[in-house]
Amino acid sequence: MADIGVIFYIEGLGNDRKALERAIEQVVKELKEETAIDVKRVNTEDIIENQEEDLLRYSAMVEVELEGSLRDVVDATMKYSPVVVEVLKPGRLEITAKELMKILGDVSLFMGKLMDQFGGLAAYPPLDQLPKPKIGYTEDEIEEFIVDERNIRYQFVIETYGKDKETIEETILKAFYLEGCKINKFVVQVQEEREDKVYALVAAELLSSFETLMQLTAKYAPVAISILEPEIIDVTASELQNVLTDLAGFVHELVHRPLKKRLIEHDTIKFEISK
């Protein structure tokens, strides 16, 4: 597989100029010491002050050009969580199912640890009005999804909990459908009941695009995932760029939750004082 060339735009925010300078210096130092991925160049912009902001008055951007295997680029994306990722090359790439499963395992492990610390990512609007999705497709239909729509067929197992088995089944089915998945098989296996909650394993055979597969893995951190077909997945630069930017956004959202909570509390206090 050809190396992937990307540009990361990494944003630093803070309420203290000196602290932000030190943070940016640390990021640049870590980038220059990278051994897993080839760092072509690092550019640091001047710190900008926004006097209208109280808690995040200062900001700065680091632009870094990187090159490496897809797996290393994905790992770097999760590590540095850039606000934007630009894919420079190649215009299209082919990934074996085996290699993609390794990458999905990395994503699941990394995101699972973050969610253990900061909470879950999967959030949806009310699903009551959605009809129950179709379960099960013929082999001819599945072949059409894979060949004509460039879908990937995979098995996906997650741990979850809910009020009861029926509620879990309805919620996860509709969530997968809302994410853009076609559901071929679906099983809920209750593991235990504790404190008025049912804890269960949900196993599904799904078909979706490469982008949806990556997003779903990042949001749910599955305990098991296996790609059934095709053996070779082709991905465009645009699709990869979307996936990397989304993945960085998910990481950024989780690690900045404590800061967002402080901002909301700060704005609420300001509102109460100004009334």
N, C-alpha and C positions, 0 to 999 in steps of 0.2 A: 504494500500500500504506500502511495506517495505521501511525503510529509505535508502537513497542513501549515500554511502560513496565515497568521492572524495579526491584527492590531487590537490591543486592549486599551480602553480608555478608563482608567481607574480614578475615581473621584474621592478626594479627602474632604471631610467636613469637620468643623470644630468651633468652639467659642473662645479658644485661646490660640493666638497666632504662633507662639513658640511651641506649644504642644503639637499643633498641626505640622509645623516644620519638622519636628522630631519624628512624627508618624510617617510623613512623606519620605524622609531620609531613610527610615527603617524599611519601608516598602521597596525603595530603590536599591538598598543594600541587599535585600533578599532576592530581588530580581537578578541582580548582577552576580549573585552567588549560585544561581540555579544550575544544576547539573543534569536534571532530567529533561530539560527542554532548552533549545538554543535561543538565547536572547540576542536579537540582532541590534537593537538600539533602545535607549530609554531617554525620553524627553520629559522634563518637568516644567510645567508652566508656573508663572508667578502666582502667589497667593492673592486672592481677591477678597476684599472686604465688602460686605453688604450691611450697611448700618441700620437697615430696617429690620434685620434679624437680631434676636436676643440670644438664643441658645446656639445657633449655627451661623455665626457672623462671618466666619472665614471659610473659604473653599479653595481647592487647588486640584488640578488635573495632571495625572501622569499618563503619558502615551508611550506604550511599549510594543515593539514588534517582536513576535515570537514565531518559532518554527519547530515543529516536532511531529510525532505520531499523533493520531487522533486521540488515543487514550491519554497521552501526556497533555495535550491541549485541553481536554475535558477536565483533567485533574487540576491544571493551572487555572482554568475558569472558576472552579469551585473554590480554590485557594484564595484568589485575588478578587473575586466577584466584581469584575468591571461593569460599569453602567452601560457600556456598549461594546460589542465585539464585531469587528469587521473581518470577514474572511477574504484573504488575498488570493489564495490558491489552495488546491486546484479548482477548476470550474465544476468538476464532478468527480466523485470518488466512489469506489466500490469497497464495501466492508463485508467480511465473512460473518456469518451468523455466530461463529465461535468467538471472534474478536469483539463483536458487538455485545455479546453476553458478558464478557469480562468488563467492558465499559459500564454496562448497566449495573453490574455487581458493585463496581466502585461508587457509582452514583447513589445506589441504594444504601450502601454502608455509610457514606459521608452524610447524606441527608438524614438518615435515620438517627445518627448521633446528634445532629443539630436539632432535630425535632424532639428528641428526648430532653434536650436542654431548654428549648424555647417554645415548644408546642407544635401542633400539626399545621399542615399547609392546605389540605383539601377542604375548601369551603365553597358552598353552593347556595344559590337562591332557593326559596321553598320549592320542593320537588313534587308536591301533592298533585299539581295539575298535569304533570307529565304522564302520558300513558305508559303502561308496563312495556319495556322494550321487547322486541322479538328475540327469542333464544333458539339457535339452531339454523344451520344453512346446509344446503346440499354441497357435495364436492364440486359440482360444476359452478355453483355460485361462488364458492371459496376461490376456485381457480381464477374466476373472472376478477374478483377483488384483488388478487395478488398480481395477475398479469396486467389487467387494464387500469386498475386504480393504484398500483404500486403499494398495496397493503402488505403488512407483515403479520404472520400468524404466530401467536405465542401463548404460552401458558403463564399465568400470573397468580401468585398466592400472597395474600395480605392478612395481617392480624388486625382485627377491629372489635368494636363492642357496640352494644345498643340495648334498647329496652327489651327486645325479644328477637328470636330468630327471624320471624316474619318481617319485622321492621328493618333489620340488618339487610335481609335479602332485597327488599324493595328499595332501600336507600342506595345500596351499592350498585344494583342493576341500573337505576336511573342515573347515578353519578357517572358510571362508565359510558352510558349512552350519551350523556351531556358532554363528556370529554371527546366524543367522536369515535367511539369504539363500536364495532359490530360484535355481538356476543354469541359465540357458537356453543359454549358449554358453561354451566354455572352451578356451583355447589357451595352450600354453607354448612360448616361442621362446627357445632357448639363445643367449646373446650371446657368452660366452667361458668357457673353463675355465682356472682359475688356482689353484695351490696346493691341489690336490685338491678344489676346489669348482667347482660349475657356477653361473654367473651367468646369470639369465634374465629376460625380460619375461613377465609373466602377464597375458593379456587375457581379460576375462570380461564376459558380459552377464548382469546380475543383476536380481532383483526383490526388493525389501524395503520395510519401512516407512521413513518419514522419519527416525525415531530411529536405526535401524540404518544407514542411509546416512550420516548425520552421524558416528556412532561409527566406522564403517569408514574413513571419510575421515581422521578424526583419528588412528586407530591405524596406518594404512598409508601416509598421505601419498602418494596415487597420482600418477603422472607425467601421467596424463590421465584425465579423467572427462567423460562426456557423458550428459545425461538425454534419453532417447528419448520417453518419455510418462509421465504426462499433461503437457499444456502448462501446466496450473495445478495446484499442489499445495496442498491445504488442511491446515492444522496447527492443533491445539487449543493452548490456553494450557498445559495440562498436559504435552503432548508437547514443546512448546518449553522449558518449565521443566526437564524431564528432560534434554533435549539440552544446554542451557546449563550445567547443574550438572555433567553428565558431562564436557563439554568442559573446564570449569574444573578438574575433578578430574584429567584427563589432564595438563594443563599443570602443575598443582601437583605431581603425582607425578614428573614429569621433572625439574623445576628443584630439587626437594628431595631428589633421590637422593644427592648428596654428603653432605647432612646426615643422611639415614637411615643411610648407611654409617658415619658417625661415631658415631651413636647405637648401632648394633649393635656396633661395636668397643668403645665405652665400656661397654656392658652386659656384653660378654664379659670384659673386663678386670676389672670388678667381681666377676663370677662366679668368675673364677680366683683373685682375691685372697681372697674370702670362703670358699673351700673349706678 
